């Protein structure tokens, strides 16, 4: 478990600017701190996806304690399966945030599942992947369906921003 630090979370939302009224998908949600921050900043809907049952319970506990406004849903499943579920339902998001385990090749897997798993990112949406600086992500790394628009480094952590 490697939670997103307060500083990185603050930077993320400063870069995204306003998220009021937007839908937000938090893949590999962990404790849910990023999705909770999205709710506190006015996201209309946040979906938390986490496969670890202990962390799912932590997200639910945090939601109960904080009683955020806005719609939310907590799904206990793997990220790739969730993407397929959203595709089948025709569900889309303005912002997709993924913070997969570092240095295990999941960054590429996330992009492949989003490309191969349907159009869950809205046309004007943004995909943000938090990853280790050791996982190289550049404009030529992945699918032509996504364009790397920005990348920020914070110590060992990078935030990579993609658009369709």
C-alpha positions as CSV (number, residue, x, y, z in Angstrom):
1,X,0.0,0.0,0.0
2,X,1.4,3.3,-1.1
3,X,-1.1,6.1,-0.6
4,X,-1.0,9.3,-2.7
5,X,0.7,11.9,-0.6
6,X,-1.1,15.1,0.3
7,X,1.3,17.2,-1.9
8,X,0.8,15.0,-5.0
9,X,-2.9,15.0,-4.4
10,X,-3.0,18.8,-4.1
11,X,-0.9,19.1,-7.3
12,X,-3.2,16.7,-9.2
13,X,-6.2,18.8,-8.4
14,X,-4.5,22.1,-9.1
15,X,-3.6,20.8,-12.5
16,X,-7.1,19.4,-13.2
17,X,-8.5,22.8,-12.0
18,X,-12.2,22.6,-11.5
19,X,-13.9,19.2,-11.3
20,X,-17.3,20.5,-10.1
21,X,-20.1,18.6,-11.7
22,X,-17.8,16.0,-13.3
23,X,-17.7,12.2,-13.0
24,X,-14.5,10.8,-11.6
25,X,-13.2,7.2,-11.7
26,X,-10.6,6.2,-9.1
27,X,-9.0,2.9,-10.3
28,X,-6.7,1.1,-7.8
29,X,-8.4,3.3,-5.2
30,X,-6.5,2.1,-2.2
31,X,-7.8,4.0,0.8
32,X,-9.9,6.2,-1.5
33,X,-8.1,9.5,-0.7
34,X,-8.0,10.7,-4.3
35,X,-11.7,10.0,-4.9
36,X,-12.6,11.5,-1.6
37,X,-10.7,14.6,-2.5
38,X,-12.6,14.7,-5.8
39,X,-15.9,14.5,-3.9
40,X,-14.8,17.3,-1.6
41,X,-14.0,19.5,-4.6
42,X,-17.4,19.1,-6.1
43,X,-17.3,16.0,-8.3
44,X,-20.8,15.0,-9.2
45,X,-20.0,11.3,-9.1
46,X,-17.0,9.3,-8.0
47,X,-16.6,5.5,-8.5
48,X,-13.9,3.8,-6.4
49,X,-12.5,0.5,-7.8
50,X,-10.3,-1.6,-5.5
51,X,-9.6,-5.3,-5.5
52,X,-8.3,-5.6,-1.9
53,X,-11.2,-6.3,0.4
54,X,-9.5,-4.6,3.4
55,X,-9.0,-1.4,1.4
56,X,-12.6,-1.6,0.2
57,X,-13.8,-1.6,3.8
58,X,-11.4,1.3,4.5
59,X,-13.0,3.3,1.6
60,X,-16.5,2.6,2.9
61,X,-15.5,3.6,6.5
62,X,-13.9,6.9,5.2
63,X,-17.1,7.6,3.3
64,X,-19.2,7.0,6.3
65,X,-17.1,9.2,8.5
66,X,-16.8,12.1,6.0
67,X,-20.3,11.9,4.7
68,X,-19.4,13.7,1.4
69,X,-21.9,15.3,-0.9
70,X,-22.2,13.9,-4.4
71,X,-22.9,10.4,-5.7
72,X,-20.4,7.7,-5.1
73,X,-20.0,3.9,-5.6
74,X,-17.4,1.5,-4.3
75,X,-16.7,-1.6,-6.4
76,X,-14.7,-4.5,-5.1
77,X,-13.1,-5.8,-8.3
78,X,-10.0,-5.6,-10.4
79,X,-9.5,-2.5,-12.5
80,X,-9.6,-4.3,-15.9
81,X,-12.9,-6.1,-15.0
82,X,-14.4,-2.8,-13.9
83,X,-13.5,-1.1,-17.2
84,X,-15.3,-4.0,-19.0
85,X,-18.3,-3.6,-16.8
86,X,-18.5,0.2,-17.5
87,X,-18.2,-0.5,-21.2
88,X,-21.1,-2.9,-21.1
89,X,-23.2,-0.4,-19.2
90,X,-22.2,2.4,-21.5
91,X,-20.9,4.4,-18.5
92,X,-18.4,7.1,-19.2
93,X,-16.3,9.4,-17.0
94,X,-14.8,12.9,-17.3
95,X,-11.7,12.0,-15.4
96,X,-10.2,8.6,-15.0
97,X,-7.4,8.4,-12.3
98,X,-5.3,5.2,-12.0
99,X,-2.7,4.6,-9.3
100,X,-1.6,1.0,-10.0
101,X,1.2,-0.7,-8.0
102,X,4.6,0.7,-9.0
103,X,7.1,-1.1,-11.3
104,X,4.8,-4.0,-12.3
105,X,3.9,-3.0,-15.8
106,X,0.4,-1.9,-14.8
107,X,0.7,1.5,-16.5
108,X,0.7,-0.2,-19.9
109,X,-2.1,-2.6,-18.8
110,X,-4.3,0.3,-17.8
111,X,-3.9,2.0,-21.2
112,X,-4.5,-1.3,-23.0
113,X,-7.6,-2.0,-21.0
114,X,-9.0,1.5,-21.7
115,X,-8.3,1.2,-25.4
116,X,-9.4,-2.4,-25.7
117,X,-12.1,-2.2,-23.1
118,X,-14.3,0.4,-24.7
119,X,-14.8,4.1,-24.5
120,X,-15.3,4.9,-20.9
121,X,-13.4,8.2,-21.1
122,X,-15.5,10.9,-22.5
123,X,-14.3,12.6,-25.7
124,X,-13.1,15.7,-23.7
125,X,-12.0,13.7,-20.7
126,X,-8.6,13.3,-19.1
127,X,-6.8,10.1,-18.0
128,X,-4.3,10.5,-15.2
129,X,-1.9,7.7,-14.3
130,X,0.2,8.0,-11.2
131,X,3.3,5.8,-11.6
132,X,6.9,5.3,-10.7
133,X,9.5,7.5,-12.4
134,X,11.1,4.2,-13.5
135,X,8.1,3.3,-15.7
136,X,8.8,5.2,-18.8
137,X,5.7,6.9,-20.3
138,X,6.2,9.1,-23.3
139,X,4.2,10.1,-26.4
140,X,5.4,6.9,-28.2
141,X,4.9,4.4,-25.4
142,X,1.4,3.4,-26.0
143,X,-1.7,3.5,-28.2
144,X,-2.4,6.2,-30.7
145,X,-5.8,6.5,-29.0
146,X,-4.2,8.5,-26.2
147,X,-1.9,11.5,-26.3
148,X,0.4,12.3,-23.5
149,X,-0.4,16.0,-22.8
150,X,1.5,16.6,-19.6
151,X,3.8,14.8,-17.1
152,X,4.9,16.0,-13.7
153,X,7.5,14.5,-11.4
154,X,7.4,14.5,-7.6
155,X,10.3,12.5,-6.2
156,X,9.8,8.9,-7.2
157,X,6.3,9.6,-8.5
158,X,5.1,10.8,-11.9
159,X,1.7,12.0,-12.9
160,X,1.0,11.4,-16.6
161,X,-1.9,13.1,-18.2
162,X,-3.6,11.8,-21.4
163,X,-6.3,12.9,-23.7
164,X,-8.0,11.1,-26.5
